[in-house]
Amino acid sequence: MKKVKITVLKTMFNEDLAKEYGVENLKTCPFHTKGQVFYADYSRPDGFCDEAWKAIYQYVFALAHGASKETFYFGDWIKIPGVAICSCNDGLRPVIFKLEATDVLSKAHSE
């Protein structure tokens, strides 16, 4: 099993939806900022939002276990093998992540 590099590409804020549905003074995601980098395999990295992890873990798991040679979904989504672009489930303030397969062995692999 190998580590997967997770990079925060973008944090967004849907002001119109937040104004209608969000709590007062809601702002962008308090956990993630553009440019943050995490490495993961089968478990959530320290400091990573639980809800975001639930949204992306299946892609991390697939990439960590070798799904890096081909593109996801028969090549009709992402054009680069070993890469997935995913987002968290927060519709008011979503975060966009880039997941990349690496050659870094997981500690779990060496145990």
Beta strands, then each sheet from edge to edge (+ up, - down):
strand 1: 2-11
strand 2: 37-40
strand 3: 83-87
strand 4: 95-105
sheet 1: 2+ 1- 4+ 3-
end
